[in-house]
Amino acid sequence: MAWYDRLIGRAPKVDEEKLNPAQPYFDSKIESSREPTFSFEKAYEDLEIVNRGVNMLVDDCAEINVKVGAQLSTQSIVKGIKRSRVDLLLNKEPNLFQDISAFRRNLLIDYIIDGNIFIYYDGVHLYHLPASKMIIHASEKTYIEKYTYNETVTFSPREIIHVKENSFYSIYRGVSRLKPALRTMILMKRMREFQDNFFKNGAVPGLVLKSPNTLSEKIKERMIQSWQARYRPDAGGRRPLILDGGIEIDEISNVNFRELDFQSAIEENEKIILKALGIPPILLDSGNNANLRPNMRLYYLETILPIIRKINFAMERFFGFEIIEEASNIPALQPELRDQASYYQALVNTGIISPNEARVALNFEPVEGYDDLRVPANIAGSAVNPDEGGRPPEGEE
């Protein structure tokens, strides 16, 4: 389009929306969760490492507040809402029934387990809708036609805030972070079940009763029932069985109790699960100050903050205000106190910032009379005017 098109009236209208011509060819079927979240939910409840890793992500993300900035120039879905109201909803009171921590933790558990967050805005408050029961109805013309909860309640796209995790196959729903570790979680669960069954049965390998004579089926069943009645491994019984008639006991399993522990395999599988969640395994293992701090910083920069920003971008589009995470109070992202003090001291003494600006940056209250910049003293001349100051001219009395 040329610059003179606006003058002669050939410029396109600003309010005109151009639809995506490829939209009808996208998957327009009804989409629910691509992956069955039941497996992830059971792993979260049954496996210690999954529970600890998910709770660690959820709790750390839920502690980060946001700052509501200026109103954006782009069109928002909600009209006429004030910035103070958005700040109240996102930082203090999302609704009349939940505090902000419980509300955020519910959202984040859905994000980790299901890969999606659905929030309903009724015009006044925010409410969490469980992602496993939400169905997205794709539109052939725009993007989303409607949402359905539990196949009963219908919501319009202007009532729902949707946060989507990364996904390759779908542009509508995200995929759980636990999905790549599903095989590992199933393997760990089977290891635990084998251990439980083994020790539940008295930690005794299988035995074969050998008889030189051929026994009928009735006699075999009677002997098995007698064995189970007298020798009860589930009750911890140790009553011996009297063997006669040439019956012998033969060992068929050479099982090492140390091998049945699976300790090394379980530790390796736990690391795989933690890496799938984005948690450095060393944070849940032994470490020292030399390696914990850089891994904690990496954990926040590459895992926590990207999750928070995805949620903030969805809130920005919905409410129309700039939403920024408040990361200044996160200990892992703060520099060492000595380095921080030297940094602000250099900025103040070189006249870049005022003392009060440095105090505010260090979370101290401003002091009256310290709002001016400091002009650094220079022996060879003034920093403002090098011709002034310095050594007096010779010959002056």
Stockholm file with secondary structure:
# STOCKHOLM 1.0

chainA/1-397         MAWYDRLIGRAPKVDEEKLNPAQPYFDSKIESSREPTFSFEKAYEDLEIVNRGVNMLVDDCAEINVKVGAQLSTQSIVKGIKRSRVDLLLNKEPNLFQDISAFRRNLLIDYIIDGNIFIYYDGVHLYHLPASKMIIHASEKTYIEKYTYNETVTFSPREIIHVKENSFYSIYRGVSRLKPALRTMILMKRMREFQDNFFKNGAVPGLVLKSPNTLSEKIKERMIQSWQARYRPDAGGRRPLILDGGIEIDEISNVNFRELDFQSAIEENEKIILKALGIPPILLDSGNNANLRPNMRLYYLETILPIIRKINFAMERFFGFEIIEEASNIPALQPELRDQASYYQALVNTGIISPNEARVALNFEPVEGYDDLRVPANIAGSAVNPDEGGRPPEGEE
#=GR chainA/1-397 SS CCGGGTTTTCSCCTTCCCCCTTGGGSCCSEECCSSCHHHHHHHHHHCHHHHHHHHHHHHHHHTCCEEEEEECSSCCSSCSCCHHHHHHHHHTCSSSSCCHHHHHHHHHHHHHHTSEEEEEECSSCEEEECGGGEEEEECSSSSEEEEEETTTEEECTTTEEEEECCCSSCSSCCCCTTGGGHHHHHHHHHHHHHHHHHHHTTTCCCEEEECSSCCCHHHHHHHHHHHHHHCCGGGTCCCCCCCCTTCEEEECCCCCTTGGGCHHHHHHHHHHHHHHHTCCGGGGSCCCHHHHHHHHHHHIIIIIHHHHHHHHHHHHHHHCEEEEECCTTCGGGSCCHHHHHHHHHHHHHTTSSCHHHHHHHTTCCCCTTCCSCCCCCCTTSCSSCTTSSSSCCTTCC
#=GC SS_cons         CCGGGTTTTCSCCTTCCCCCTTGGGSCCSEECCSSCHHHHHHHHHHCHHHHHHHHHHHHHHHTCCEEEEEECSSCCSSCSCCHHHHHHHHHTCSSSSCCHHHHHHHHHHHHHHTSEEEEEECSSCEEEECGGGEEEEECSSSSEEEEEETTTEEECTTTEEEEECCCSSCSSCCCCTTGGGHHHHHHHHHHHHHHHHHHHTTTCCCEEEECSSCCCHHHHHHHHHHHHHHCCGGGTCCCCCCCCTTCEEEECCCCCTTGGGCHHHHHHHHHHHHHHHTCCGGGGSCCCHHHHHHHHHHHIIIIIHHHHHHHHHHHHHHHCEEEEECCTTCGGGSCCHHHHHHHHHHHHHTTSSCHHHHHHHTTCCCCTTCCSCCCCCCTTSCSSCTTSSSSCCTTCC
//
